[in-house]
Amino acid sequence: MSNGRIIILLTRKLSGEASPEELDELSTYLQTNPEDQYLFELVQEYWTKPKDISDHTEDDLFDQHFDNIIEQATEEQEDQKIHFSSTPVINIRKIAKKLSIAAAIILAISVSWIYYATHHSANTNENNEIVAKPGAKSKMILPDGTTVWLNSGSRLTYSGNFKDSIRSVELDGEAFFDVMKDAKHPFIVHTSGIDIRVLGTAFNVKSYATDATIEATLIRGLIEVVKKNQPESPKVILRPHEKLIFNKDQQAITTSGYYTTGADIKNSRVAVLPKEISIIPVPKNKPDTALAETAWIYNKLVVDGETFGEFSKKMERWYNVHIVFQDTKAAEYRFHSVFENESIEEALKALQLIVSFNYKINDNEIKISAK
């Protein structure tokens, strides 16, 4: 599909003039080009978001909102390792002052596609890679309609023929999956230590290479977990509001069969739970926005009884900093708190209200010690 056709379809959708056929055409394009989905959602949110005009002139509002969309779009492109040059943005700003807000939005999109086009491969069999850098998060829709959120410092890889047989992705980091149900094409998440097989469900997976554990938290549906490269090992069936923790350092056992945490599932049988795996309940009375495992999707950083040493890993990825503990005492402090819009220093000062400790910030390195 040409850039001109894409721009026409977006314009007609945002203005409410698109026909059902044009909406289907745009939807099909975005599903097969998931890297463009998040940018479109950003523009659509800008388009529909109410604007407060009480203290601003029309020109002021235009400048403010257009600068915001350019800034956000630029940040998203940087997350994808794609960079805007300063010249096109300056030219767009000059032109956009003479155009409507709709035209400005479309110009911003067209520039994005120009830069995307230079990075797209003509070979659809090549792997696609989505990266969320430290300090950033990303959202995308896979070609099958599955929605994926990537947390800071994460990488997701999937093949160009993703929908042809088994829907398979490789994850290094943390991601939340809302999987589109398709019984003919199982969805599998491969991590460094376990493989997770699903049909249609929502779950969170945390599998950072530097962490000692891999976690899978099920929100709805069912998932089957098996140790990587060991199909003969026990298969663990996880039920909603349960979290599986896989310890990378434990030795595996090879007893075949299934382990179920609830009522037996048809054609399954109970086996000994592998010693490298543990399963703990997740509170049912808490919304996703308050759960430590899923709150990050809603831009909330939750510490729920973790040690400072454990929580510091989340802070490092969230704020793109490096934290050094100068004694073991400070690393063993435990906290319960929620952060949303706080800077790293504001977060540290809030934690100091719970437990007394010292910290020193030098660029992106933070040294922490007990008092």
C-alpha positions as semicolon CSV with decimal commas, in nm:
position;residue;x (nm);y (nm);z (nm)
1;M;0,000;0,000;0,000
2;S;0,139;0,341;-0,095
3;N;0,200;0,617;0,160
4;G;-0,057;0,832;-0,017
5;R;-0,326;0,569;0,018
6;I;-0,244;0,520;0,388
7;I;-0,272;0,893;0,453
8;I;-0,609;0,908;0,275
9;L;-0,744;0,618;0,481
10;L;-0,622;0,769;0,809
11;T;-0,770;1,108;0,722
12;R;-1,110;0,959;0,641
13;K;-1,114;0,744;0,956
14;L;-1,020;1,030;1,189
15;S;-1,277;1,259;1,027
16;G;-1,549;0,991;1,050
17;E;-1,598;0,975;0,674
18;A;-1,443;0,633;0,604
19;S;-1,663;0,365;0,447
20;P;-1,677;0,013;0,598
21;E;-1,456;-0,108;0,312
22;E;-1,197;0,163;0,383
23;L;-1,200;0,082;0,755
24;D;-1,139;-0,285;0,673
25;E;-0,856;-0,190;0,439
26;L;-0,689;0,023;0,707
27;S;-0,741;-0,243;0,975
28;T;-0,584;-0,509;0,753
29;Y;-0,284;-0,287;0,686
30;L;-0,225;-0,211;1,055
31;Q;-0,252;-0,579;1,148
32;T;0,010;-0,675;0,891
33;N;0,229;-0,375;0,981
34;P;0,215;-0,375;1,364
35;E;0,507;-0,137;1,396
36;D;0,279;0,140;1,261
37;Q;-0,009;0,059;1,498
38;Y;0,124;0,244;1,802
39;L;0,194;0,561;1,605
40;F;-0,160;0,556;1,470
41;E;-0,302;0,510;1,822
42;L;-0,093;0,805;1,939
43;V;-0,231;1,026;1,661
44;Q;-0,587;0,905;1,722
45;E;-0,556;0,984;2,093
46;Y;-0,429;1,333;2,007
47;W;-0,719;1,380;1,766
48;T;-0,990;1,283;2,015
49;K;-0,842;1,425;2,337
50;P;-1,035;1,728;2,469
51;K;-0,837;2,049;2,474
52;D;-0,856;2,311;2,749
53;I;-0,884;2,651;2,581
54;S;-0,951;2,857;2,890
55;D;-0,606;3,015;2,916
56;H;-0,470;2,985;2,562
57;T;-0,523;3,136;2,222
58;E;-0,593;2,913;1,924
59;D;-0,236;2,954;1,798
60;D;-0,095;2,871;2,140
61;L;-0,304;2,555;2,156
62;F;-0,195;2,449;1,810
63;D;0,172;2,502;1,894
64;Q;0,145;2,315;2,221
65;H;-0,043;2,013;2,087
66;F;0,156;1,986;1,766
67;D;0,485;2,006;1,956
68;N;0,354;1,732;2,186
69;I;0,267;1,494;1,905
70;I;0,601;1,551;1,730
71;E;0,785;1,492;2,058
72;Q;0,594;1,171;2,134
73;A;0,627;1,040;1,781
74;T;1,000;1,113;1,788
75;E;1,039;0,926;2,116
76;E;0,855;0,626;1,974
77;Q;1,076;0,626;1,666
78;E;1,385;0,633;1,886
79;D;1,250;0,328;2,070
80;Q;1,246;0,153;1,733
81;K;1,604;0,270;1,661
82;I;1,471;0,514;1,399
83;H;1,558;0,882;1,423
84;F;1,397;1,194;1,284
85;S;1,633;1,450;1,135
86;S;1,572;1,803;1,255
87;T;1,509;1,948;0,908
88;P;1,182;1,768;0,823
89;V;1,031;1,857;1,159
90;I;1,119;2,226;1,118
91;N;0,969;2,233;0,769
92;I;0,653;2,064;0,891
93;R;0,614;2,319;1,170
94;K;0,632;2,605;0,922
95;I;0,382;2,446;0,686
96;A;0,150;2,325;0,962
97;K;0,093;2,677;1,093
98;K;-0,094;2,746;0,768
99;L;-0,292;2,421;0,773
100;S;-0,561;2,268;0,986
101;I;-0,481;2,038;1,277
102;A;-0,589;1,744;1,062
103;A;-0,332;1,825;0,796
104;A;-0,061;1,863;1,058
105;I;-0,136;1,519;1,197
106;I;-0,123;1,359;0,854
107;L;0,209;1,531;0,781
108;A;0,352;1,391;1,103
109;I;0,236;1,043;1,003
110;S;0,374;1,070;0,651
111;V;0,719;1,163;0,782
112;S;0,705;0,861;1,012
113;W;0,627;0,629;0,723
114;I;0,914;0,768;0,519
115;Y;1,154;0,673;0,795
116;Y;0,982;0,340;0,857
117;A;1,003;0,255;0,487
118;T;1,382;0,286;0,489
119;H;1,400;0,021;0,762
120;H;1,143;-0,229;0,636
121;S;1,267;-0,547;0,473
122;A;1,115;-0,672;0,149
123;N;1,163;-1,029;0,267
124;T;0,859;-1,118;0,478
125;N;1,033;-1,430;0,611
126;E;1,288;-1,227;0,802
127;N;1,242;-1,180;1,175
128;N;1,075;-0,867;1,308
129;E;1,219;-0,718;1,625
130;I;1,053;-0,469;1,858
131;V;1,262;-0,307;2,133
132;A;1,161;-0,099;2,434
133;K;1,471;0,073;2,564
134;P;1,538;0,126;2,937
135;G;1,316;0,408;3,059
136;A;1,056;0,351;2,785
137;K;0,764;0,121;2,710
138;S;0,602;0,011;2,386
139;K;0,269;-0,124;2,263
140;M;0,198;-0,306;1,940
141;I;-0,051;-0,534;1,766
142;L;0,087;-0,849;1,605
143;P;-0,034;-0,959;1,258
144;D;-0,286;-1,199;1,417
145;G;-0,447;-0,921;1,623
146;T;-0,272;-1,008;1,950
147;T;-0,191;-0,698;2,157
148;V;0,150;-0,684;2,326
149;W;0,286;-0,432;2,576
150;L;0,667;-0,430;2,620
151;N;0,818;-0,308;2,944
152;S;1,145;-0,115;2,971
153;G;1,458;-0,292;2,852
154;S;1,266;-0,562;2,663
155;R;1,290;-0,720;2,320
156;L;1,028;-0,918;2,124
157;T;1,108;-1,111;1,805
158;Y;0,869;-1,285;1,565
159;S;0,900;-1,418;1,211
160;G;0,765;-1,260;0,895
161;N;0,540;-1,564;0,834
162;F;0,396;-1,534;1,185
163;K;0,038;-1,635;1,091
164;D;0,121;-1,928;0,864
165;S;0,140;-2,205;1,125
166;I;0,233;-2,177;1,492
167;R;0,229;-1,821;1,621
168;S;0,569;-1,804;1,791
169;V;0,752;-1,515;1,959
170;E;1,083;-1,485;2,144
171;L;1,090;-1,265;2,454
172;D;1,386;-1,117;2,639
173;G;1,246;-0,890;2,910
174;E;0,888;-0,832;3,023
175;A;0,568;-0,829;2,819
176;F;0,194;-0,847;2,868
177;F;0,006;-1,045;2,603
178;D;-0,364;-1,024;2,521
179;V;-0,376;-1,312;2,273
180;M;-0,626;-1,332;1,989
181;K;-0,795;-1,672;2,006
182;D;-0,716;-1,905;1,716
183;A;-0,753;-2,277;1,789
184;K;-0,581;-2,374;1,463
185;H;-0,270;-2,170;1,536
186;P;-0,134;-2,202;1,893
187;F;0,047;-1,903;2,037
188;I;0,385;-1,981;2,200
189;V;0,613;-1,749;2,396
190;H;0,974;-1,867;2,408
191;T;1,194;-1,742;2,692
192;S;1,543;-1,840;2,804
193;G;1,412;-2,105;3,043
194;I;1,049;-2,192;2,969
195;D;0,803;-2,205;2,680
196;I;0,444;-2,088;2,730
197;R;0,167;-2,224;2,505
198;V;-0,176;-2,057;2,484
199;L;-0,483;-2,034;2,261
200;G;-0,660;-1,715;2,369
201;T;-0,577;-1,553;2,699
202;A;-0,415;-1,260;2,881
203;F;-0,097;-1,303;3,081
204;N;0,226;-1,133;3,184
205;V;0,574;-1,278;3,134
206;K;0,893;-1,143;3,293
207;S;1,212;-1,299;3,163
208;Y;1,510;-1,067;3,184
209;A;1,845;-1,231;3,113
210;T;1,999;-1,079;3,426
211;D;1,723;-1,199;3,662
212;A;1,753;-1,527;3,853
213;T;1,388;-1,616;3,786
214;I;1,130;-1,614;3,508
215;E;0,771;-1,528;3,600
216;A;0,442;-1,595;3,421
217;T;0,124;-1,443;3,568
218;L;-0,212;-1,548;3,427
219;I;-0,498;-1,297;3,424
220;R;-0,757;-1,497;3,228
221;G;-0,774;-1,817;3,024
222;L;-0,529;-2,108;3,056
223;I;-0,162;-2,143;2,973
224;E;0,066;-2,445;2,957
225;V;0,427;-2,409;3,067
226;V;0,708;-2,650;2,987
227;K;1,081;-2,629;3,044
228;K;1,264;-2,509;2,736
229;N;1,405;-2,780;2,509
230;Q;1,273;-3,053;2,739
231;P;0,939;-3,171;2,595
232;E;0,954;-3,478;2,821
233;S;0,949;-3,266;3,138
234;P;0,621;-3,203;3,327
235;K;0,380;-2,959;3,169
236;V;0,236;-2,711;3,416
237;I;-0,118;-2,582;3,363
238;L;-0,164;-2,236;3,509
239;R;-0,506;-2,099;3,604
240;P;-0,627;-1,736;3,637
241;H;-0,482;-1,538;3,927
242;E;-0,179;-1,763;3,960
243;K;0,186;-1,679;3,910
244;L;0,447;-1,934;3,809
245;I;0,806;-1,866;3,915
246;F;1,084;-2,057;3,740
247;N;1,423;-2,062;3,914
248;K;1,698;-2,070;3,652
249;D;1,953;-2,211;3,896
250;Q;1,759;-2,524;3,994
251;Q;1,826;-2,857;3,824
252;A;1,536;-2,991;3,618
253;I;1,356;-3,321;3,666
254;T;1,224;-3,523;3,375
255;T;0,907;-3,691;3,506
256;S;0,650;-3,673;3,226
257;G;0,289;-3,565;3,266
258;Y;0,093;-3,259;3,377
259;Y;0,072;-3,062;3,697
260;T;-0,262;-2,885;3,754
261;T;-0,329;-2,638;4,030
262;G;-0,706;-2,675;4,025
263;A;-0,954;-2,938;3,909
264;D;-0,817;-3,196;3,667
265;I;-0,825;-3,097;3,303
266;K;-0,956;-3,345;3,048
267;N;-0,687;-3,587;2,929
268;S;-0,434;-3,460;3,184
269;R;-0,280;-3,629;3,484
270;V;-0,109;-3,497;3,793
271;A;0,268;-3,523;3,822
272;V;0,525;-3,396;4,068
273;L;0,578;-3,022;4,036
274;P;0,933;-2,964;3,910
275;K;1,151;-2,835;4,191
276;E;1,265;-2,536;3,986
277;I;0,903;-2,420;3,958
278;S;0,678;-2,272;4,223
279;I;0,324;-2,138;4,194
280;I;0,178;-1,865;4,412
281;P;-0,169;-1,703;4,409
282;V;-0,226;-1,352;4,281
283;P;-0,489;-1,146;4,469
284;K;-0,828;-1,168;4,302
285;N;-0,968;-0,860;4,471
286;K;-0,710;-0,623;4,320
287;P;-0,757;-0,464;3,977
288;D;-0,485;-0,505;3,714
289;T;-0,381;-0,146;3,779
290;A;-0,284;-0,232;4,137
291;L;-0,110;-0,566;4,082
292;A;0,268;-0,550;4,091
293;E;0,277;-0,788;3,794
294;T;0,057;-0,580;3,561
295;A;0,048;-0,222;3,696
296;W;0,338;-0,126;3,469
297;I;0,101;-0,141;3,172
298;Y;-0,084;0,153;3,328
299;N;0,240;0,344;3,389
300;K;0,255;0,250;3,757
301;L;0,565;0,115;3,929
302;V;0,459;-0,104;4,223
303;V;0,675;-0,245;4,501
304;D;0,482;-0,497;4,709
305;G;0,699;-0,631;4,989
306;E;1,011;-0,679;4,776
307;T;1,355;-0,606;4,912
308;F;1,523;-0,285;4,803
309;G;1,774;-0,497;4,613
310;E;1,498;-0,672;4,418
311;F;1,301;-0,353;4,357
312;S;1,613;-0,168;4,243
313;K;1,619;-0,382;3,926
314;K;1,274;-0,248;3,835
315;M;1,383;0,106;3,914
316;E;1,688;0,071;3,693
317;R;1,479;-0,027;3,393
318;W;1,200;0,218;3,471
319;Y;1,425;0,523;3,509
320;N;1,722;0,409;3,297
321;V;1,968;0,437;3,586
322;H;2,226;0,214;3,755
323;I;2,185;0,153;4,130
324;V;2,473;0,045;4,353
325;F;2,426;-0,066;4,715
326;Q;2,725;0,015;4,932
327;D;2,616;-0,227;5,206
328;T;2,387;-0,528;5,235
329;K;2,168;-0,372;5,503
330;A;2,013;-0,117;5,268
331;A;1,953;-0,381;5,001
332;E;1,747;-0,585;5,249
333;Y;1,496;-0,309;5,334
334;R;1,141;-0,397;5,224
335;F;0,882;-0,157;5,086
336;H;0,515;-0,127;4,987
337;S;0,453;0,168;4,758
338;V;0,326;0,283;4,417
339;F;0,490;0,535;4,183
340;E;0,340;0,686;3,873
341;N;0,472;1,025;3,765
342;E;0,755;1,065;4,014
343;S;1,112;1,125;3,904
344;I;1,381;0,891;4,035
345;E;1,477;1,140;4,305
346;E;1,115;1,191;4,410
347;A;1,074;0,814;4,433
348;L;1,386;0,779;4,649
349;K;1,269;1,058;4,881
350;A;0,932;0,886;4,917
351;L;1,106;0,560;5,011
352;Q;1,312;0,749;5,268
353;L;0,987;0,829;5,449
354;I;0,943;0,454;5,502
355;V;1,300;0,355;5,586
356;S;1,593;0,584;5,655
357;F;1,883;0,552;5,408
358;N;2,130;0,771;5,219
359;Y;2,157;0,809;4,842
360;K;2,384;1,001;4,607
361;I;2,305;1,062;4,240
362;N;2,588;1,107;3,992
363;D;2,456;1,129;3,635
364;N;2,270;0,800;3,589
365;E;2,444;0,617;3,875
366;I;2,286;0,608;4,220
367;K;2,475;0,494;4,530
368;I;2,263;0,383;4,825
369;S;2,372;0,308;5,181
370;A;2,206;0,249;5,518
371;K;2,214;0,519;5,785
